[in-house]
Amino acid sequence: MSVLHVKQIEGALRKVFGPLVDVTDVNQAAGDKDKTFLSRALAAFAILQLSGTTPSEAAASVTDGTSDNGVDAIYYDSSGKLLYIVQAKWHSDGNGSFSRSDVMKFTTGFDDLANLRFDRFNEKVKRREQLIRQALNDSQATFLLVLVHTGTNDLAAEPARDLQDKLDYYNDSENPEAIELLKARVLKQSEIHSMLARGTQGVPIDLEVALQNWGEASSPYAVYGQVAASDVARWWADHYPQIVSQNIRMFLGSDTEVNLGLQQTLFTEPEHFWHFNNGITVLCREIRPKLLGGKSKETGFFTCTDVRIVNGAQTAGSIKAAFDKKPEHVEQAKVQVRFIAVADSEPVTLRDAITKATNTQNRINRQDFVALDPEQQRLRTELAIEGLTYSYKSSETTGRDAKTTDLEEATIALACSSQELSYSTLAKREIGRLWEDTSKAPYKALFNAQLSGSRLWRAVQLMRVIDSVLAKKVKSLSGREEGFLVHGNRFLAHQIFQRLPPEWLATTAPLPANINDIVEANLEAAFIDVAARTDRLYPQAYLAQLFKNQTKLSTILSLEA
């Protein structure tokens, strides 16, 4: 059957991507050129299926060609903050997989992307440099390595181990507090064929669900109840990202302020997770009750077909992240889930309305709690007297200019200007952690009765100068040196603040006319010092993880020069 499946896959790829995939750069015989088309179309197909983008965008993501460095397609989902990196291999006979050398070349290519070594890539990759930089510069972005092939075999032991080693390196698996930045997905012939059978939405996801203390509703039919959190973790492991393809927001990462809070609850109070969490909403094509359990409402068993999480992606993704670290805690937790059967006969507007409403009603974030702190209004008043605007409520939409700032910018500036290193690390890792509890540090260490509006504004002014100098310096660097400034921007800002005269923060006098030169000199000194210490202690470290690791940053500073 494998050859027949390959022929069906080939026909579908020609139909979808025939006029879209570019092979004008290929100077090969007709047969070889056709194989190149199929390989490129397969890479585009993986992007199409996993990201949900359009066929034309998927085709445009193809980078295969001379000097592609093992990378056949690159696509960045800016809303979901997920960068897809694909290698594709076309097996006409339906046999085989990826060799060890294939995997090594692919992962080495990703190393070069992660270290901003664009000189090692062809023009197709270079045309995507800004998108790649956007992903690499975003502390919330994650990355998915995709290996797609038309063979029937799984990865052999050695290439599978090499791939896992690469994941462990980027995810800093030895550090329990590290976030999962890099994932991998291998799509072989059977998965590809199933995706084609389903269409652009990917493989239909059917779940066997056990609901405790369950109930039901009609028009449309729905069931709801408590689900073991460990079951949700398995859904995520087996079906992400397709299971949230209709969610307004994809999973934003395990280290956002909300998602870290969800994980902390699972670690410390798993028995109360159901009480604290809003739950998950799932749309499906059909809900079929099973006889097991009878009519008892204590536990019900259901088969739910073609499911999609439309609200609760952050909850589900955080449960999986917590399960990976402490499964024994997650197994004690339950989460409320409701399944709503919206068949094809139902109006599309109903599905869209459910998705929109469950994602927009009654959303509150930590900034809303900060807005209740009277110190924030005091600071706004003090700054207003000076003709300055300070916005601290999430509902306020103001820009940043010579007379305007906001809570996020002020928080970063105060964190970096503080003598306490951990505050600038949190500003890099997840700023929301600095707003977690307005009654104690770190929030109270930054925003308190002793903080004047003028000191806040001066910190912002200096931070803007530092950011400007950093941005200028970045343009002159490449590779790992550039990475130090991109990923270490908050750490370096903290070091620069420590080198500046402390009285500059306490005065309203104008900054020196040569402030840019002063900051440039301090940046150069801090950069040389930090780079040397880091290369001595952690020469192979992935910088995006390193500069979020408080323990390692403290070790770097404590090292004798």
C-alpha positions in Angstrom: 0.0 0.0 0.0 2.9 2.4 0.6 3.6 3.0 -3.1 -0.1 3.6 -3.7 -0.2 6.1 -0.8 2.9 7.9 -2.2 1.1 8.2 -5.6 -2.0 9.7 -3.9 0.2 12.1 -1.9 2.0 13.1 -5.1 -1.4 13.8 -6.9 -2.6 16.0 -4.0 0.7 17.9 -3.9 0.6 18.6 -7.6 -3.0 19.8 -7.3 -2.4 22.2 -4.4 1.1 23.4 -5.1 1.6 22.8 -8.9 1.5 26.5 -9.9 2.9 27.8 -6.5 6.1 26.0 -5.7 9.1 27.6 -7.5 11.6 25.3 -9.3 13.0 27.9 -11.7 16.4 27.7 -10.0 16.7 24.0 -10.7 19.0 23.1 -13.6 18.4 19.4 -13.7 17.0 16.8 -16.0 13.2 16.6 -16.1 13.0 13.7 -13.8 15.3 15.1 -11.2 13.5 18.5 -11.4 10.2 16.8 -10.8 11.6 15.1 -7.7 12.8 18.5 -6.5 9.3 19.9 -7.0 7.8 17.1 -5.0 10.3 17.5 -2.1 9.6 21.2 -2.0 5.9 20.7 -2.2 6.1 18.3 0.7 7.9 20.9 2.8 5.2 23.4 1.9 2.5 20.9 2.8 4.0 20.4 6.3 3.8 24.2 6.8 0.3 24.3 5.4 -0.9 21.6 7.7 0.8 22.5 10.9 0.4 26.3 10.8 -2.9 26.6 9.0 -1.6 29.3 6.7 -2.6 29.5 3.0 -1.1 27.4 0.2 0.6 30.4 -1.4 2.2 31.4 1.9 3.3 27.8 2.5 4.8 27.6 -0.9 6.6 31.0 -0.4 8.2 29.5 2.8 10.2 27.0 0.8 14.0 27.6 1.1 15.3 24.4 -0.5 18.1 24.8 -2.9 21.9 25.2 -3.1 23.4 26.2 0.3 20.1 25.7 2.1 22.1 24.3 5.1 19.7 21.5 5.5 16.6 23.8 5.9 13.9 23.3 3.3 11.2 25.7 4.6 10.9 28.4 7.2 7.6 30.0 8.3 6.9 32.3 11.3 3.4 32.4 12.8 3.7 35.8 14.4 0.3 35.6 16.2 1.2 32.2 17.8 4.8 33.2 18.1 6.0 29.9 16.6 8.8 29.5 14.1 8.5 26.4 11.9 11.8 24.9 10.4 11.3 22.1 8.0 13.4 19.4 6.3 11.6 17.3 3.7 12.6 14.1 1.9 10.7 12.5 -1.0 10.9 8.7 -1.2 9.3 7.6 -4.5 9.1 4.0 -3.4 7.6 4.8 0.0 10.5 3.3 1.9 13.1 4.8 4.2 13.3 7.7 6.6 16.0 10.3 7.5 19.6 9.2 7.9 21.8 10.3 10.7 23.6 12.7 8.4 20.3 14.2 7.3 19.3 14.9 10.9 22.8 16.3 11.8 22.7 18.6 8.8 19.3 19.8 9.7 20.0 20.5 13.3 23.3 22.1 12.4 21.4 24.4 10.1 19.1 25.3 13.0 22.2 26.0 15.1 23.3 28.5 12.5 19.9 30.2 12.5 19.8 30.4 16.3 23.2 32.0 16.3 22.3 34.4 13.5 24.9 33.0 11.1 22.9 34.0 8.0 26.1 34.0 5.9 25.9 30.2 5.8 22.5 30.2 4.0 21.2 30.9 0.5 19.3 34.0 -0.6 15.9 32.3 0.1 16.7 32.0 3.8 18.3 35.5 3.9 15.1 37.0 2.5 13.4 35.7 5.7 16.1 37.1 8.0 13.9 39.8 9.5 11.1 37.3 10.4 13.6 34.9 11.8 15.2 37.7 13.9 11.7 38.7 15.0 11.2 35.2 16.4 14.7 34.9 17.9 14.4 38.4 19.6 11.0 37.6 21.1 11.4 36.0 24.6 8.0 34.4 24.2 8.6 32.7 20.8 9.1 29.0 20.5 10.5 26.8 17.6 9.3 23.6 15.9 11.7 21.4 14.0 9.7 19.4 11.4 11.0 16.4 9.6 8.6 15.2 6.9 9.1 12.3 4.5 7.1 9.9 2.4 8.8 6.8 3.8 7.1 4.4 6.2 9.9 4.1 8.7 10.4 5.9 12.0 13.8 7.6 12.8 16.4 5.0 13.6 17.9 5.0 17.1 21.0 7.1 16.3 19.3 10.0 14.4 16.5 10.0 17.0 19.0 10.3 19.8 20.8 13.1 17.9 17.5 15.0 17.6 16.7 14.5 21.3 20.2 15.7 22.2 19.5 18.9 20.3 16.2 19.4 22.0 17.8 18.9 25.4 20.5 21.4 24.6 18.2 24.2 23.6 15.7 23.5 26.3 18.4 23.3 29.0 16.8 20.1 30.3 19.2 20.0 33.3 17.6 23.1 34.6 14.1 22.4 36.0 13.1 26.1 35.7 14.1 26.3 32.0 11.3 26.8 29.5 10.7 24.5 26.5 11.9 26.6 23.5 12.4 23.9 21.0 10.1 21.0 19.9 10.3 18.5 17.1 7.7 16.7 15.0 8.4 13.8 12.6 5.7 13.3 9.9 6.0 10.1 7.9 3.8 8.6 5.1 0.9 7.5 7.3 0.5 10.9 8.9 0.8 12.7 5.6 -1.8 10.5 4.0 -4.2 11.0 6.9 -3.7 14.8 6.7 -4.6 14.6 3.0 -7.7 12.6 3.7 -8.8 15.3 6.2 -7.8 18.3 4.1 -6.2 21.5 5.3 -7.3 21.1 8.9 -5.0 18.1 9.4 -5.8 14.7 10.9 -9.3 14.6 12.6 -8.7 14.4 16.3 -11.0 11.9 18.1 -10.8 11.6 21.9 -12.0 9.1 24.3 -13.1 11.2 27.3 -13.8 10.4 30.9 -15.9 13.1 32.7 -16.4 13.1 36.4 -19.4 14.9 38.0 -20.7 15.5 34.6 -23.7 17.2 33.1 -25.2 17.9 29.7 -27.1 20.5 27.8 -29.0 20.6 24.5 -29.2 22.8 21.4 -26.4 22.3 20.6 -25.7 19.1 22.5 -22.9 19.5 25.1 -21.4 17.7 28.0 -19.2 19.1 30.7 -17.4 18.0 33.8 -14.0 17.4 35.4 -11.2 15.8 33.4 -8.0 14.5 34.8 -5.3 17.1 34.1 -3.0 14.2 33.0 -5.4 13.3 30.3 -5.3 16.9 29.0 -1.5 16.7 29.0 -1.7 13.6 26.8 -4.1 15.3 24.4 -1.6 18.1 24.0 1.4 15.7 23.6 -0.4 13.8 20.8 -2.2 16.6 18.9 -0.5 20.0 19.4 -0.7 22.3 17.5 -3.7 21.0 15.5 -5.9 20.7 18.6 -5.7 24.5 19.1 -5.8 25.5 15.4 -9.2 27.2 15.9 -8.2 29.0 19.1 -7.9 32.7 18.7 -4.5 32.5 20.3 -2.1 29.7 20.0 -0.1 28.6 23.1 2.0 31.6 24.1 4.7 29.6 25.8 5.2 28.0 29.2 6.9 31.2 30.7 4.2 33.9 30.2 3.0 35.4 33.5 -0.4 33.6 33.3 1.0 30.2 32.3 3.7 30.3 34.9 1.0 30.9 37.5 -1.0 28.0 36.2 2.0 25.7 36.5 2.8 27.0 40.0 -0.7 26.1 41.1 -0.3 22.6 39.7 3.0 22.2 41.5 1.9 23.6 44.9 -1.9 23.1 45.1 -2.9 20.6 42.4 -6.0 19.6 44.4 -7.3 23.2 44.0 -6.5 23.6 40.3 -10.1 23.0 39.3 -11.3 25.7 41.8 -8.9 28.3 40.5 -9.0 27.7 36.7 -11.7 28.8 34.3 -11.4 25.6 32.3 -11.3 24.5 28.7 -13.9 24.8 25.9 -13.8 22.2 23.1 -15.8 22.2 19.9 -16.4 18.8 18.2 -18.3 17.3 15.3 -20.1 14.7 17.4 -20.4 13.5 21.0 -21.3 9.8 21.5 -22.0 8.6 25.0 -20.7 5.1 25.9 -22.6 2.5 27.9 -19.7 2.2 30.4 -20.8 4.0 33.5 -24.5 3.8 32.7 -26.7 6.7 33.7 -24.5 7.7 36.7 -23.5 11.3 36.7 -20.4 10.4 38.8 -18.4 9.3 35.8 -19.4 9.4 32.1 -17.4 8.1 29.1 -17.7 9.7 25.7 -16.3 9.5 22.2 -15.8 13.0 20.9 -14.9 13.3 17.2 -13.0 16.0 15.3 -12.2 18.1 18.4 -10.6 21.5 18.6 -9.9 23.5 21.7 -11.3 27.0 21.1 -10.7 28.4 24.6 -8.2 27.3 27.1 -5.0 26.8 25.0 -3.0 28.4 27.7 -4.5 26.1 30.3 -3.9 23.0 28.3 -0.4 24.0 27.2 0.6 24.8 30.8 -0.8 21.5 32.0 1.5 19.7 29.5 4.5 21.9 30.5 3.9 21.1 34.2 3.4 17.4 33.4 6.8 17.3 31.8 8.4 18.6 34.9 6.3 17.1 37.7 3.9 14.5 36.5 3.2 13.2 40.0 1.7 16.6 40.9 -0.3 17.0 37.7 -1.9 13.6 38.2 -3.6 14.9 41.3 -5.3 17.8 39.5 -8.6 18.0 37.6 -9.7 20.7 35.1 -13.2 21.7 34.0 -13.9 20.9 30.3 -17.0 21.4 28.2 -17.5 19.7 24.9 -19.9 21.3 22.5 -21.1 19.3 19.4 -21.3 21.7 16.5 -22.0 19.6 13.4 -21.3 20.7 9.8 -25.0 21.4 9.5 -24.8 24.1 12.2 -24.2 27.6 11.0 -20.5 28.6 10.8 -21.5 31.8 12.7 -22.3 29.7 15.7 -18.9 28.1 15.8 -17.3 31.5 15.3 -19.4 33.1 18.0 -18.5 30.4 20.6 -14.8 30.8 19.7 -14.9 34.6 19.9 -17.1 34.9 23.1 -15.1 32.3 25.1 -11.9 34.2 24.3 -12.9 37.7 24.9 -15.4 37.9 27.9 -14.2 38.8 31.3 -10.4 38.6 30.6 -8.3 40.0 33.4 -4.5 40.2 33.6 -2.0 41.2 36.2 -1.8 44.7 34.9 -5.4 45.2 35.9 -4.5 44.4 39.5 -1.6 46.7 39.4 -4.0 49.5 38.4 -5.7 49.1 41.8 -2.5 50.2 43.6 -2.9 53.8 44.8 0.9 54.4 44.2 0.2 54.2 40.5 -2.3 57.0 40.5 0.1 59.1 42.7 2.9 58.6 40.2 0.6 59.6 37.3 -0.4 62.7 39.2 3.2 63.7 39.9 4.2 63.2 36.3 1.1 65.1 35.0 2.2 68.1 37.0 5.5 68.0 35.1 3.6 67.8 31.8 4.2 64.1 31.3 1.7 61.3 30.7 2.0 57.9 32.5 -0.4 55.1 31.5 -0.8 52.2 33.8 -4.2 50.6 33.0 -4.5 47.9 30.4 -7.4 49.7 28.8 -5.4 52.8 28.0 -3.8 53.0 24.6 -1.1 55.6 24.4 2.2 55.6 22.6 5.7 56.3 23.9 7.3 59.6 23.1 9.3 62.4 24.6 6.5 63.1 27.1 4.7 59.7 27.4 5.5 56.4 29.0 3.6 53.4 30.4 3.6 50.7 33.1 5.6 48.2 31.0 8.3 50.6 30.0 8.6 52.0 33.5 8.8 48.5 35.1 11.6 47.4 32.8 13.5 50.6 33.5 13.1 50.4 37.3 14.0 46.7 37.2 17.2 47.3 35.2 18.2 50.3 37.3 17.7 48.3 40.6 20.8 46.9 42.3 18.9 43.5 42.5 19.9 41.4 39.5 16.9 39.1 39.7 14.5 42.0 38.8 16.2 42.6 35.4 16.2 38.9 34.8 12.5 38.7 35.4 12.0 41.7 33.1 13.7 39.6 30.4 12.0 36.3 31.3 8.5 37.5 32.0 7.7 41.0 33.0 4.3 39.9 34.5 6.2 38.2 37.3 7.2 41.6 38.6 3.5 42.5 39.0 2.5 39.1 40.5 1.7 40.4 44.0 1.3 44.1 44.6 1.7 43.7 48.4 5.3 42.5 48.4 8.6 42.3 46.4 9.5 42.4 43.7 6.6 44.7 42.9 6.9 46.7 46.1 10.7 46.9 45.7 10.1 48.8 42.4 6.8 50.7 43.1 6.6 52.1 46.6 6.0 55.3 48.5 9.7 56.2 48.2 9.5 56.2 44.4 8.9 59.6 43.0 7.5 60.4 39.6 10.7 62.2 38.6 12.8 59.2 39.5 10.6 56.9 37.5 10.8 59.3 34.5 14.6 59.5 34.8 14.9 55.7 34.8 12.8 55.6 31.7 15.0 58.3 30.0 18.2 56.4 30.8 16.7 53.1 29.7 15.8 54.7 26.4 19.3 55.9 25.8 20.6 52.4 26.7 18.2 50.7 24.3 19.1 53.1 21.6 22.9 52.5 22.1 22.2 48.7 22.2 20.3 48.8 18.9 23.1 50.7 17.3 25.7 48.3 18.5 23.7 45.2 17.4 23.9 46.4 13.8 27.7 46.2 13.8 27.8 42.6 15.1 26.8 39.1 13.9 26.7 35.5 15.2 27.2 34.8 18.9 28.4 38.4 19.6 25.1 39.7 18.3 23.3 37.2 20.4 24.9 38.6 23.5 23.2 41.9 22.9 19.9 40.5 21.6 19.3 38.0 24.4 21.4 39.8 27.1 19.9 43.2 26.6 18.3 43.4 30.0 21.3 42.0 31.8 23.6 44.4 30.0 21.3 47.3 30.8 21.5 46.3 34.5 25.3 46.3 34.3 25.3 49.7 32.6 23.0 51.2 35.2 25.4 50.0 37.9 28.3 51.8 36.2 26.4 55.1 35.9 26.5 57.7 38.7 23.7 56.8 41.1 22.8 60.5 41.5 21.6 60.6 37.9 18.5 58.7 39.0 17.8 61.1 41.9 18.0 64.4 40.0 15.7 66.3 37.7 18.7 68.1 36.1 19.2 67.6 32.4 21.2 64.6 31.4 24.8 65.3 30.2 25.0 66.4 26.6 27.4 63.5 25.9 25.1 60.9 27.6 25.2 58.7 24.5 29.0 58.6 24.5 29.0 57.8 28.2 26.5 54.9 27.7 28.4 53.6 24.7 31.6 53.5 26.7 29.9 51.6 29.5 28.2 49.2 27.1 31.5 48.4 25.5 33.1 47.7 28.8 30.2 45.6 30.1 29.9 43.7 26.8 33.6 42.7 26.8 33.5 41.7 30.4 30.2 39.7 30.2 31.2 38.0 27.0 34.6 36.9 28.4 33.1 35.6 31.7 30.3 33.8 29.8 32.6 32.2 27.4 34.8 30.9 30.2 31.8 29.5 32.2 29.3 28.5 29.5 31.0 28.5 26.1 28.3 26.2 24.6 25.2 27.7 26.3 22.3 28.8 24.2 22.1 32.5 25.0 18.3 32.8 24.9 18.1 30.4 27.8 21.2 31.6 29.6 20.0 35.2 30.0 16.8 34.0 31.6 18.7 31.8 34.2 19.2 33.8 37.4 21.6 31.2 38.9 23.9 31.3 35.9 23.8 35.0 35.6 24.8 35.4 39.3 27.6 32.9 38.7 28.8 35.0 35.8 29.0 38.1 37.9 30.7 36.4 40.8 33.5 35.0 38.6 36.8 36.8 39.2 37.9 38.7 36.1 
